[in-house]
């Protein structure tokens, strides 16, 4: 499975990618993506999308989500993220926005 990963992250994670558990995982996912009867989210080209969005050195915080959104067209490889055309927003994302607004006093820039 080709991960197409940002070089700065690839260098940091290379030893992990050689571990038996990771090799087994990539073999399993390769088979699952090839199975036409199995729906896997996010699309394989969006795996590690978050790591490709910025260099390792620019990261201050990492938020890891447990599962991608289960609706086709919603999961995009970024935890708690939806593409702009997706509406209504996922409840988990609405709750995050509400907490940010409560904690920081920020105004909502999106109608949900």
N, CA, C and O atoms as a GROMACS GRO file, in nm:
protein
  448
    1UNK      N    1   0.085  -0.117   0.000
    1UNK     CA    2   0.000   0.000   0.000
    1UNK      C    3   0.090   0.123   0.000
    1UNK      O    4   0.176   0.138   0.086
    2UNK      N    5   0.069   0.210  -0.097
    2UNK     CA    6   0.146   0.333  -0.107
    2UNK      C    7   0.079   0.440  -0.021
    2UNK      O    8  -0.037   0.474  -0.043
    3UNK      N    9   0.152   0.494   0.077
    3UNK     CA   10   0.093   0.589   0.170
    3UNK      C   11   0.101   0.734   0.123
    3UNK      O   12   0.028   0.818   0.175
    4UNK      N   13   0.185   0.765   0.025
    4UNK     CA   14   0.198   0.904  -0.024
    4UNK      C   15   0.204   1.003   0.090
    4UNK      O   16   0.123   1.095   0.099
    5UNK      N   17   0.299   0.984   0.177
    5UNK     CA   18   0.307   1.063   0.300
    5UNK      C   19   0.409   1.175   0.288
    5UNK      O   20   0.517   1.157   0.231
    6UNK      N   21   0.374   1.291   0.343
    6UNK     CA   22   0.462   1.407   0.354
    6UNK      C   23   0.600   1.361   0.403
    6UNK      O   24   0.608   1.283   0.498
    7UNK      N   25   0.706   1.408   0.340
    7UNK     CA   26   0.842   1.364   0.371
    7UNK      C   27   0.877   1.385   0.517
    7UNK      O   28   0.941   1.299   0.578
    8UNK      N   29   0.838   1.498   0.575
    8UNK     CA   30   0.875   1.525   0.715
    8UNK      C   31   0.813   1.423   0.810
    8UNK      O   32   0.875   1.387   0.910
    9UNK      N   33   0.693   1.378   0.779
    9UNK     CA   34   0.629   1.275   0.862
    9UNK      C   35   0.686   1.137   0.830
    9UNK      O   36   0.706   1.056   0.920
   10UNK      N   37   0.710   1.111   0.705
   10UNK     CA   38   0.763   0.981   0.664
   10UNK      C   39   0.895   0.952   0.734
   10UNK      O   40   0.919   0.840   0.780
   11UNK      N   41   0.981   1.052   0.743
   11UNK     CA   42   1.109   1.036   0.811
   11UNK      C   43   1.089   1.002   0.959
   11UNK      O   44   1.158   0.915   1.012
   12UNK      N   45   0.994   1.069   1.024
   12UNK     CA   46   0.969   1.046   1.167
   12UNK      C   47   0.906   0.911   1.193
   12UNK      O   48   0.930   0.849   1.297
   13UNK      N   49   0.824   0.863   1.099
   13UNK     CA   50   0.746   0.741   1.121
   13UNK      C   51   0.804   0.617   1.052
   13UNK      O   52   0.748   0.508   1.066
   14UNK      N   53   0.912   0.632   0.980
   14UNK     CA   54   0.967   0.522   0.901
   14UNK      C   55   0.991   0.396   0.982
   14UNK      O   56   0.957   0.286   0.937
   15UNK      N   57   1.047   0.407   1.101
   15UNK     CA   58   1.073   0.287   1.182
   15UNK      C   59   0.943   0.221   1.225
   15UNK      O   60   0.937   0.099   1.238
   16UNK      N   61   0.839   0.300   1.248
   16UNK     CA   62   0.708   0.245   1.286
   16UNK      C   63   0.646   0.171   1.168
   16UNK      O   64   0.582   0.068   1.186
   17UNK      N   65   0.666   0.222   1.049
   17UNK     CA   66   0.609   0.160   0.929
   17UNK      C   67   0.672   0.024   0.900
   17UNK      O   68   0.616  -0.054   0.823
   18UNK      N   69   0.786  -0.004   0.959
   18UNK     CA   70   0.853  -0.133   0.939
   18UNK      C   71   0.814  -0.237   1.044
   18UNK      O   72   0.852  -0.354   1.034
   19UNK      N   73   0.738  -0.196   1.144
   19UNK     CA   74   0.698  -0.286   1.251
   19UNK      C   75   0.599  -0.391   1.198
   19UNK      O   76   0.518  -0.360   1.110
   20UNK      N   77   0.604  -0.513   1.250
   20UNK     CA   78   0.515  -0.619   1.202
   20UNK      C   79   0.366  -0.581   1.208
   20UNK      O   80   0.291  -0.612   1.115
   21UNK      N   81   0.323  -0.515   1.316
   21UNK     CA   82   0.182  -0.480   1.327
   21UNK      C   83   0.139  -0.387   1.214
   21UNK      O   84   0.028  -0.399   1.162
   22UNK      N   85   0.228  -0.293   1.175
   22UNK     CA   86   0.192  -0.196   1.071
   22UNK      C   87   0.191  -0.263   0.934
   22UNK      O   88   0.105  -0.234   0.851
   23UNK      N   89   0.286  -0.352   0.911
   23UNK     CA   90   0.288  -0.427   0.785
   23UNK      C   91   0.164  -0.514   0.771
   23UNK      O   92   0.107  -0.524   0.662
   24UNK      N   93   0.121  -0.577   0.880
   24UNK     CA   94  -0.002  -0.657   0.878
   24UNK      C   95  -0.123  -0.567   0.852
   24UNK      O   96  -0.213  -0.603   0.775
   25UNK      N   97  -0.125  -0.452   0.914
   25UNK     CA   98  -0.236  -0.359   0.896
   25UNK      C   99  -0.245  -0.312   0.751
   25UNK      O  100  -0.354  -0.309   0.694
   26UNK      N  101  -0.133  -0.276   0.692
   26UNK     CA  102  -0.136  -0.229   0.553
   26UNK      C  103  -0.175  -0.341   0.457
   26UNK      O  104  -0.245  -0.316   0.359
   27UNK      N  105  -0.131  -0.464   0.485
   27UNK     CA  106  -0.174  -0.578   0.403
   27UNK      C  107  -0.325  -0.597   0.412
   27UNK      O  108  -0.393  -0.616   0.312
   28UNK      N  109  -0.375  -0.591   0.535
   28UNK     CA  110  -0.519  -0.607   0.556
   28UNK      C  111  -0.598  -0.497   0.484
   28UNK      O  112  -0.696  -0.526   0.415
   29UNK      N  113  -0.556  -0.372   0.499
   29UNK     CA  114  -0.627  -0.262   0.435
   29UNK      C  115  -0.620  -0.270   0.282
   29UNK      O  116  -0.717  -0.238   0.214
   30UNK      N  117  -0.507  -0.312   0.230
   30UNK     CA  118  -0.494  -0.329   0.085
   30UNK      C  119  -0.599  -0.428   0.035
   30UNK      O  120  -0.665  -0.403  -0.066
   31UNK      N  121  -0.614  -0.539   0.105
   31UNK     CA  122  -0.715  -0.639   0.066
   31UNK      C  123  -0.856  -0.582   0.080
   31UNK      O  124  -0.941  -0.605  -0.007
   32UNK      N  125  -0.882  -0.510   0.188
   32UNK     CA  126  -1.015  -0.454   0.210
   32UNK      C  127  -1.052  -0.352   0.103
   32UNK      O  128  -1.165  -0.351   0.054
   33UNK      N  129  -0.958  -0.266   0.066
   33UNK     CA  130  -0.984  -0.167  -0.039
   33UNK      C  131  -1.009  -0.233  -0.175
   33UNK      O  132  -1.082  -0.180  -0.258
   34UNK      N  133  -0.948  -0.349  -0.197
   34UNK     CA  134  -0.967  -0.420  -0.324
   34UNK      C  135  -1.100  -0.495  -0.329
   34UNK      O  136  -1.149  -0.525  -0.438
   35UNK      N  137  -1.157  -0.526  -0.214
   35UNK     CA  138  -1.284  -0.599  -0.207
   35UNK      C  139  -1.398  -0.505  -0.245
   35UNK      O  140  -1.426  -0.410  -0.172
   36UNK      N  141  -1.462  -0.531  -0.355
   36UNK     CA  142  -1.570  -0.444  -0.405
   36UNK      C  143  -1.694  -0.447  -0.316
   36UNK      O  144  -1.780  -0.360  -0.327
   37UNK      N  145  -1.705  -0.547  -0.228
   37UNK     CA  146  -1.820  -0.558  -0.140
   37UNK      C  147  -1.798  -0.493  -0.004
   37UNK      O  148  -1.887  -0.496   0.081
   38UNK      N  149  -1.681  -0.436   0.016
   38UNK     CA  150  -1.648  -0.373   0.145
   38UNK      C  151  -1.632  -0.223   0.125
   38UNK      O  152  -1.562  -0.178   0.034
   39UNK      N  153  -1.697  -0.148   0.211
   39UNK     CA  154  -1.684  -0.002   0.206
   39UNK      C  155  -1.585   0.041   0.314
   39UNK      O  156  -1.605   0.015   0.432
   40UNK      N  157  -1.479   0.107   0.272
   40UNK     CA  158  -1.374   0.154   0.362
   40UNK      C  159  -1.368   0.306   0.353
   40UNK      O  160  -1.365   0.362   0.244
   41UNK      N  161  -1.366   0.371   0.468
   41UNK     CA  162  -1.355   0.516   0.473
   41UNK      C  163  -1.239   0.555   0.562
   41UNK      O  164  -1.214   0.489   0.663
   42UNK      N  165  -1.166   0.659   0.530
   42UNK     CA  166  -1.180   0.744   0.412
   42UNK      C  167  -1.127   0.672   0.289
   42UNK      O  168  -1.070   0.564   0.301
   43UNK      N  169  -1.144   0.732   0.170
   43UNK     CA  170  -1.084   0.674   0.050
   43UNK      C  171  -0.933   0.659   0.071
   43UNK      O  172  -0.871   0.740   0.140
   44UNK      N  173  -0.874   0.556   0.011
   44UNK     CA  174  -0.733   0.526   0.040
   44UNK      C  175  -0.638   0.640   0.009
   44UNK      O  176  -0.534   0.654   0.074
   45UNK      N  177  -0.672   0.723  -0.090
   45UNK     CA  178  -0.582   0.836  -0.120
   45UNK      C  179  -0.589   0.945  -0.014
   45UNK      O  180  -0.511   1.040  -0.017
   46UNK      N  181  -0.682   0.933   0.081
   46UNK     CA  182  -0.694   1.032   0.187
   46UNK      C  183  -0.645   0.981   0.324
   46UNK      O  184  -0.657   1.050   0.425
   47UNK      N  185  -0.591   0.858   0.325
   47UNK     CA  186  -0.530   0.808   0.448
   47UNK      C  187  -0.412   0.900   0.482
   47UNK      O  188  -0.334   0.937   0.394
   48UNK      N  189  -0.400   0.937   0.606
   48UNK     CA  190  -0.296   1.029   0.653
   48UNK      C  191  -0.310   1.168   0.593
   48UNK      O  192  -0.213   1.243   0.586
   49UNK      N  193  -0.430   1.204   0.550
   49UNK     CA  194  -0.455   1.336   0.495
   49UNK      C  195  -0.410   1.446   0.591
   49UNK      O  196  -0.356   1.548   0.548
   50UNK      N  197  -0.431   1.425   0.717
   50UNK     CA  198  -0.392   1.526   0.817
   50UNK      C  199  -0.241   1.546   0.817
   50UNK      O  200  -0.193   1.659   0.831
   51UNK      N  201  -0.166   1.439   0.802
   51UNK     CA  202  -0.020   1.451   0.804
   51UNK      C  203   0.033   1.515   0.677
   51UNK      O  204   0.142   1.572   0.677
   52UNK      N  205  -0.043   1.506   0.570
   52UNK     CA  206  -0.001   1.568   0.444
   52UNK      C  207  -0.036   1.716   0.438
   52UNK      O  208   0.010   1.787   0.350
   53UNK      N  209  -0.118   1.761   0.530
   53UNK     CA  210  -0.161   1.901   0.530
   53UNK      C  211  -0.054   1.995   0.584
   53UNK      O  212  -0.058   2.116   0.558
   54UNK      N  213   0.042   1.941   0.658
   54UNK     CA  214   0.146   2.028   0.714
   54UNK      C  215   0.268   1.945   0.754
   54UNK      O  216   0.259   1.824   0.772
   55UNK      N  217   0.380   2.012   0.766
   55UNK     CA  218   0.504   1.945   0.806
   55UNK      C  219   0.503   1.913   0.954
   55UNK      O  220   0.438   1.981   1.034
   56UNK      N  221   0.577   1.810   0.991
   56UNK     CA  222   0.588   1.767   1.130
   56UNK      C  223   0.631   1.883   1.220
   56UNK      O  224   0.579   1.900   1.330
   57UNK      N  225   0.725   1.962   1.173
   57UNK     CA  226   0.782   2.070   1.254
   57UNK      C  227   0.680   2.180   1.285
   57UNK      O  228   0.700   2.258   1.378
   58UNK      N  229   0.573   2.188   1.208
   58UNK     CA  230   0.471   2.292   1.226
   58UNK      C  231   0.358   2.250   1.321
   58UNK      O  232   0.269   2.330   1.349
   59UNK      N  233   0.361   2.128   1.370
   59UNK     CA  234   0.252   2.076   1.452
   59UNK      C  235   0.267   2.118   1.598
   59UNK      O  236   0.375   2.107   1.657
   60UNK      N  237   0.158   2.165   1.654
   60UNK     CA  238   0.155   2.200   1.795
   60UNK      C  239   0.064   2.104   1.873
   60UNK      O  240   0.093   2.069   1.987
   61UNK      N  241  -0.046   2.061   1.809
   61UNK     CA  242  -0.144   1.973   1.873
   61UNK      C  243  -0.193   1.872   1.771
   61UNK      O  244  -0.210   1.906   1.654
   62UNK      N  245  -0.216   1.749   1.815
   62UNK     CA  246  -0.275   1.647   1.729
   62UNK      C  247  -0.402   1.597   1.796
   62UNK      O  248  -0.400   1.557   1.912
   63UNK      N  249  -0.513   1.601   1.723
   63UNK     CA  250  -0.639   1.546   1.770
   63UNK      C  251  -0.667   1.422   1.688
   63UNK      O  252  -0.676   1.429   1.565
   64UNK      N  253  -0.681   1.309   1.754
   64UNK     CA  254  -0.705   1.183   1.685
   64UNK      C  255  -0.849   1.142   1.708
   64UNK      O  256  -0.894   1.132   1.822
   65UNK      N  257  -0.921   1.118   1.600
   65UNK     CA  258  -1.058   1.070   1.610
   65UNK      C  259  -1.060   0.918   1.606
   65UNK      O  260  -0.973   0.855   1.545
   66UNK      N  261  -1.160   0.860   1.669
   66UNK     CA  262  -1.168   0.714   1.676
   66UNK      C  263  -1.208   0.654   1.542
   66UNK      O  264  -1.146   0.557   1.497
   67UNK      N  265  -1.309   0.708   1.479
   67UNK     CA  266  -1.361   0.654   1.354
   67UNK      C  267  -1.388   0.767   1.257
   67UNK      O  268  -1.421   0.878   1.299
   68UNK      N  269  -1.376   0.739   1.127
   68UNK     CA  270  -1.418   0.842   1.031
   68UNK      C  271  -1.570   0.848   1.027
   68UNK      O  272  -1.638   0.755   1.071
   69UNK      N  273  -1.622   0.956   0.974
   69UNK     CA  274  -1.767   0.964   0.959
   69UNK      C  275  -1.812   0.852   0.865
   69UNK      O  276  -1.748   0.829   0.763
   70UNK      N  277  -1.920   0.782   0.897
   70UNK     CA  278  -1.959   0.663   0.821
   70UNK      C  279  -2.036   0.690   0.692
   70UNK      O  280  -2.062   0.596   0.617
   71UNK      N  281  -2.071   0.814   0.664
   71UNK     CA  282  -2.148   0.844   0.544
   71UNK      C  283  -2.055   0.869   0.426
   71UNK      O  284  -1.957   0.943   0.438
   72UNK      N  285  -2.086   0.807   0.312
   72UNK     CA  286  -2.005   0.829   0.192
   72UNK      C  287  -1.997   0.978   0.161
   72UNK      O  288  -2.098   1.049   0.168
   73UNK      N  289  -1.877   1.025   0.127
   73UNK     CA  290  -1.858   1.166   0.095
   73UNK      C  291  -1.825   1.253   0.215
   73UNK      O  292  -1.791   1.370   0.198
   74UNK      N  293  -1.836   1.197   0.336
   74UNK     CA  294  -1.807   1.276   0.456
   74UNK      C  295  -1.664   1.256   0.504
   74UNK      O  296  -1.594   1.354   0.528
   75UNK      N  297  -1.620   1.134   0.518
   75UNK     CA  298  -1.484   1.107   0.568
   75UNK      C  299  -1.382   1.159   0.469
   75UNK      O  300  -1.390   1.130   0.349
   76UNK      N  301  -1.286   1.236   0.518
   76UNK     CA  302  -1.185   1.294   0.428
   76UNK      C  303  -1.043   1.279   0.482
   76UNK      O  304  -0.950   1.343   0.432
   77UNK      N  305  -1.025   1.194   0.584
   77UNK     CA  306  -0.891   1.171   0.637
   77UNK      C  307  -0.848   1.268   0.744
   77UNK      O  308  -0.736   1.259   0.794
   78UNK      N  309  -0.934   1.362   0.781
   78UNK     CA  310  -0.904   1.458   0.887
   78UNK      C  311  -1.004   1.436   1.000
   78UNK      O  312  -1.125   1.433   0.976
   79UNK      N  313  -0.955   1.421   1.121
   79UNK     CA  314  -1.044   1.397   1.236
   79UNK      C  315  -1.140   1.514   1.253
   79UNK      O  316  -1.099   1.630   1.253
   80UNK      N  317  -1.267   1.483   1.267
   80UNK     CA  318  -1.372   1.582   1.293
   80UNK      C  319  -1.378   1.689   1.184
   80UNK      O  320  -1.402   1.806   1.213
   81UNK      N  321  -1.355   1.650   1.061
   81UNK     CA  322  -1.357   1.743   0.949
   81UNK      C  323  -1.457   1.694   0.845
   81UNK      O  324  -1.476   1.574   0.825
   82UNK      N  325  -1.521   1.790   0.780
   82UNK     CA  326  -1.610   1.760   0.669
   82UNK      C  327  -1.574   1.851   0.553
   82UNK      O  328  -1.527   1.963   0.574
   83UNK      N  329  -1.596   1.805   0.433
   83UNK     CA  330  -1.575   1.890   0.317
   83UNK      C  331  -1.681   2.000   0.316
   83UNK      O  332  -1.790   1.979   0.370
   84UNK      N  333  -1.652   2.115   0.256
   84UNK     CA  334  -1.744   2.231   0.263
   84UNK      C  335  -1.886   2.204   0.214
   84UNK      O  336  -1.980   2.266   0.264
   85UNK      N  337  -1.905   2.114   0.118
   85UNK     CA  338  -2.039   2.090   0.064
   85UNK      C  339  -2.125   2.000   0.152
   85UNK      O  340  -2.243   1.979   0.122
   86UNK      N  341  -2.069   1.945   0.259
   86UNK     CA  342  -2.144   1.852   0.344
   86UNK      C  343  -2.233   1.930   0.441
   86UNK      O  344  -2.187   2.016   0.516
   87UNK      N  345  -2.360   1.898   0.437
   87UNK     CA  346  -2.457   1.960   0.526
   87UNK      C  347  -2.569   1.860   0.552
   87UNK      O  348  -2.609   1.791   0.458
   88UNK      N  349  -2.622   1.849   0.670
   88UNK     CA  350  -2.583   1.926   0.790
   88UNK      C  351  -2.450   1.875   0.847
   88UNK      O  352  -2.403   1.766   0.813
   89UNK      N  353  -2.392   1.955   0.932
   89UNK     CA  354  -2.268   1.915   0.998
   89UNK      C  355  -2.294   1.797   1.090
   89UNK      O  356  -2.403   1.780   1.144
   90UNK      N  357  -2.190   1.715   1.107
   90UNK     CA  358  -2.198   1.602   1.200
   90UNK      C  359  -2.215   1.656   1.342
   90UNK      O  360  -2.159   1.761   1.376
   91UNK      N  361  -2.292   1.585   1.424
   91UNK     CA  362  -2.318   1.631   1.561
   91UNK      C  363  -2.190   1.647   1.642
   91UNK      O  364  -2.178   1.739   1.723
   92UNK      N  365  -2.093   1.558   1.620
   92UNK     CA  366  -1.966   1.571   1.693
   92UNK      C  367  -1.896   1.701   1.658
   92UNK      O  368  -1.838   1.766   1.745
   93UNK      N  369  -1.902   1.741   1.532
   93UNK     CA  370  -1.838   1.865   1.490
   93UNK      C  371  -1.914   1.986   1.544
   93UNK      O  372  -1.852   2.085   1.586
   94UNK      N  373  -2.045   1.981   1.544
   94UNK     CA  374  -2.126   2.089   1.601
   94UNK      C  375  -2.091   2.107   1.749
   94UNK      O  376  -2.075   2.219   1.797
   95UNK      N  377  -2.078   1.995   1.820
   95UNK     CA  378  -2.043   2.002   1.963
   95UNK      C  379  -1.905   2.063   1.984
   95UNK      O  380  -1.884   2.139   2.078
   96UNK      N  381  -1.811   2.031   1.897
   96UNK     CA  382  -1.678   2.090   1.907
   96UNK      C  383  -1.685   2.240   1.886
   96UNK      O  384  -1.626   2.317   1.961
   97UNK      N  385  -1.758   2.283   1.782
   97UNK     CA  386  -1.773   2.427   1.756
   97UNK      C  387  -1.838   2.498   1.874
   97UNK      O  388  -1.795   2.608   1.911
   98UNK      N  389  -1.941   2.438   1.933
   98UNK     CA  390  -2.008   2.500   2.048
   98UNK      C  391  -1.911   2.516   2.165
   98UNK      O  392  -1.911   2.619   2.232
   99UNK      N  393  -1.830   2.415   2.190
   99UNK     CA  394  -1.733   2.422   2.299
   99UNK      C  395  -1.628   2.529   2.273
   99UNK      O  396  -1.590   2.602   2.364
  100UNK      N  397  -1.581   2.538   2.150
  100UNK     CA  398  -1.482   2.641   2.115
  100UNK      C  399  -1.543   2.779   2.137
  100UNK      O  400  -1.478   2.868   2.192
  101UNK      N  401  -1.667   2.798   2.093
  101UNK     CA  402  -1.732   2.928   2.110
  101UNK      C  403  -1.752   2.960   2.258
  101UNK      O  404  -1.731   3.073   2.300
  102UNK      N  405  -1.792   2.861   2.336
  102UNK     CA  406  -1.812   2.882   2.479
  102UNK      C  407  -1.680   2.915   2.548
  102UNK      O  408  -1.673   3.006   2.631
  103UNK      N  409  -1.576   2.840   2.514
  103UNK     CA  410  -1.446   2.858   2.580
  103UNK      C  411  -1.373   2.984   2.537
  103UNK      O  412  -1.300   3.043   2.616
  104UNK      N  413  -1.392   3.026   2.411
  104UNK     CA  414  -1.311   3.137   2.359
  104UNK      C  415  -1.390   3.262   2.328
  104UNK      O  416  -1.332   3.369   2.309
  105UNK      N  417  -1.522   3.251   2.322
  105UNK     CA  418  -1.605   3.364   2.285
  105UNK      C  419  -1.608   3.388   2.134
  105UNK      O  420  -1.660   3.489   2.087
  106UNK      N  421  -1.551   3.293   2.056
  106UNK     CA  422  -1.549   3.307   1.911
  106UNK      C  423  -1.692   3.303   1.854
  106UNK      O  424  -1.780   3.239   1.910
  107UNK      N  425  -1.710   3.371   1.745
  107UNK     CA  426  -1.840   3.371   1.676
  107UNK      C  427  -1.847   3.254   1.580
  107UNK      O  428  -1.745   3.212   1.526
  108UNK      N  429  -1.967   3.201   1.558
  108UNK     CA  430  -1.987   3.093   1.462
  108UNK      C  431  -1.972   3.148   1.321
  108UNK      O  432  -2.031   3.251   1.288
  109UNK      N  433  -1.892   3.082   1.239
  109UNK     CA  434  -1.876   3.123   1.100
  109UNK      C  435  -1.955   3.032   1.007
  109UNK      O  436  -1.950   3.047   0.885
  110UNK      N  437  -2.028   2.940   1.064
  110UNK     CA  438  -2.102   2.842   0.985
  110UNK      C  439  -2.240   2.824   1.047
  110UNK      O  440  -2.254   2.821   1.169
  111UNK      N  441  -2.340   2.814   0.965
  111UNK     CA  442  -2.475   2.787   1.016
  111UNK      C  443  -2.496   2.637   1.021
  111UNK      O  444  -2.477   2.568   0.921
  112UNK      N  445  -2.533   2.588   1.135
  112UNK     CA  446  -2.563   2.445   1.145
  112UNK      C  447  -2.703   2.427   1.192
  112UNK      O  448  -2.749   2.314   1.208
   0.00000   0.00000   0.00000
